[in-house]
Each structure stands twice: as C-alpha cells, then as structure tokens.
C-alpha cells in the first residue's frame, strides 16, 4: 500500500515548480514537502486520505465503545490524575461509595472519598501515582469494617486507575470453610465422634480415623464402599429412608442405627445426617456417628 511505503521528500520551491509531477508521484506513495530542510506537509492520494479518515472514525468509535463498556461494568472504577484529583468514575463506583459522580469529578480523591484517607490502600495509591507501581489484593474496611474489596491499581497516562470489586461474600465463604475445617479437626481430635462424607449415590468420599477404627476398615478401602454397606442389615431400610428425606427436604435428621464391624458385630450408634449442597446442586451428605 502507498501509505506504508517510505515517502519521497521535496523542497517547497521544487514542489511548486514541478507540481504536476509530484501529484502523480503522490498517487503511488506519500510526498513530504520540506521547508528550510524540515518536514512541513505531506501530499497523499485521495484513496489514502479516505482510508485515514475511516481509521480515525474507527478509533473514535472504539473509544466510545470502551467508555460505554466501563459505564456498564458492575465493579467500581476510578481514574485519578497525578494531582490526586478524580478525573472519571463509573456508576458502580458511585453506588459503592454512595456519592454522585458529579460530586467526585475534579475533587481531591481523599476529600471526595474520606474512606481512603485512613485506609491502608492510600499508600499503594500514592506509589501508583508517583512511581507507576501496580497493586493487586484483597483489603478489608474500605466500605465498612465487615466488608472486603479486591483492588486492582493500574498506571495509565493521566495517572492511575482503581478497579474495585466487593468480595465480601467470597471472603465470608472462605471464612466459613475455614470454620468447617477447624470443626472437622476438632471432631477428629475428640476421638468419640466419627464422620463420613458421602456422595448422592452413598459412596464414601471421606471418613475420619474414629469411624474407620470402629468398623475396622482401612481408610483407603472405605472410600470404595457405599455407606449403607456399613449399616447393619436390619437398619438399612430406615437409613435409606432417612437419607432420601434429607435430600428431598434439605433438612438434617437424626436416627438410631447400627454399624457392622469387620468381625460381623453390630455396634449401636446414633447417626446425624445433613445434606452437602453447592450453589447448583446437592453434592451428597455429611454423616456424624456417635456410639449409642
């Protein structure tokens, strides 16, 4: 293409004297007109000019589309210049901090959003604006003491952009999972409480040492059997009914039962059954076992 070729150069005086020739030359590749030895103007073909105009319009359309995209993002976005002024904010940021966008624009970000003035994120924002230092992490207490925000700090030509996402629900879930793991460890340390995690098809997925010791089954081998196979024959029907009720209603239940040991002895136990449910479907049940 003509627009990508190395241009020819001609002085303004020679260009005027040989305009007809240089006009024909410009149809093949750009002609740079110099003035006192410095590039001053460029003569290009009409087709190249139109292509440049289309490219410029495409760039403007892209910028407008990106602006619309930022406006529709559910995460809060703030743009801060090197003088610490808020230059742009999307509606999600307005909702997150309960302040109108118009009341933020042009103001010092700490004055407009005092939450930052006393928060550990402030030092990272200063490093972003002064040294273009990126930051990514989960921080507590920006919105309120019990909420967590995931912050992405990204340098941009005007200063820096803050991408903020409320991750309080995810952090609460992690905390809940930690509590469950601690509870399982405490039950294991107790020694008189057995438990098993089973699938919706009753396959044992996990069992603690107390339970495997009671029935005399190897910890690896117990993961290859259905829990009902550990239940005494005369108790299997009531166990099956109880498990079906738990899956149907989602409510935990408790029943007297008996487990069979490797030697064939029936050990009276109490079973407490609760469903394990993910966000989409049932994943099985947790069964706590104590001696009756």
C-alpha positions, 0 to 999 in steps of 0.5 A: 500500500502507498501509505506504508511505503517510505515517502519521497521528500521535496523542497517547497520551491521544487514542489511548486515548480514541478507540481504536476509531477509530484501529484502523480508521484503522490498517487503511488506513495506519500510526498513530504514537502520540506521547508528550510530542510524540515518536514512541513506537509505531506501530499497523499492520494485521495484513496489514502486520505479516505482510508485515514479518515475511516481509521480515525472514525474507527478509533473514535468509535472504539473509544466510545465503545470502551467508555460505554463498556466501563459505564456498564461494568458492575465493579467500581472504577476510578481514574485519578490524575497525578494531582490526586484529583478524580478525573472519571468514575463509573456508576458502580463506583458511585453506588459503592461509595454512595456519592454522585459522580458529579460530586467526585469529578475534579475533587481531591480523591481523599476529600471526595472519598474520606474512606481512603484517607485512613485506609491502608490502600492510600499508600499503594495509591500514592506509589501508583501515582508517583512511581507507576507501581501496580497493586493487586489484593484483597483489603478489608474496611474500605466500605465498612469494617465487615466488608472486603474489596479486591483492588486492582491499581493500574498506571495509565497516562493521566495517572492511575486507575482503581478497579474495585470489586466487593468480595465480601461474600467470597471472603465470608465463604472462605471464612466459613470453610475455614470454620468447617475445617477447624470443626472437622479437626476438632471432631477428629481430635475428640476421638468419640465422634466419627464422620463420613462424607458421602456422595448422592449415590452413598459412596464414601468420599471421606471418613475420619480415623474414629469411624474407620477404627470402629468398623475396622476398615482401612481408610483407603478401602472405605472410600470404595464402599457405599455407606449403607454397606456399613449399616447393619442389615436390619437398619438399612431400610430406615437409613435409606429412608432417612437419607432420601428425606434429607435430600428431598427436604434439605433438612438434617435428621437424626436416627438410631442405627447400627454399624457392622464391624469387620468381625460381623458385630453390630455396634449401636450408634446414633447417626446425624445426617445433613445434606452437602449442597453447592450453589447448583446442586446437592453434592451428597451428605455429611454423616456424624456417628456417635456410639449409642 
